[in-house]
Amino acid sequence: MKLITATQVRFGIVGIGNTLVDVLGYALLATVGLPTFVANFISTTAGMLLSFTLNRNFTFRAKDGDIRRQALLFFGVTAFGLWVVQYLVIALVGHLLTGVNLLVPKGAAIVVGLVWNYLLYHYVVFRHRPVSPVPGAAPVDSA
């Protein structure tokens, strides 16, 4: 069993790319004078759109799935991970490790969020479904 799979490497590359789009986009938009909320909203949205497109087509190679279903699941999983999972990890780590630099809980939250995203993208959002041999018939699972 491989320690790191090709899919995980692609996931990391995509993560770096969409993070750069977010950070650089935010810096550019804030520098030209957009309010912080607007600049952040635009840059994170651009990062998520890029992330969805690259994860669907490059990381998990799930081009044959229902794009509407995948998009709804992707944005739901991503938003929940960012706004709920990360918040809970920050609160828990901050409570357990009082007095540490505020980036320690955030770093822990990012790591947990990465694992959250990868697992749910892999097993739920972009899950490969067996193709049904008869049109209109239910897919046959070989498991």
Salt bridges, closest charged atoms under 4 A:
ASP66 OD1 - ARG68 NE 3.61
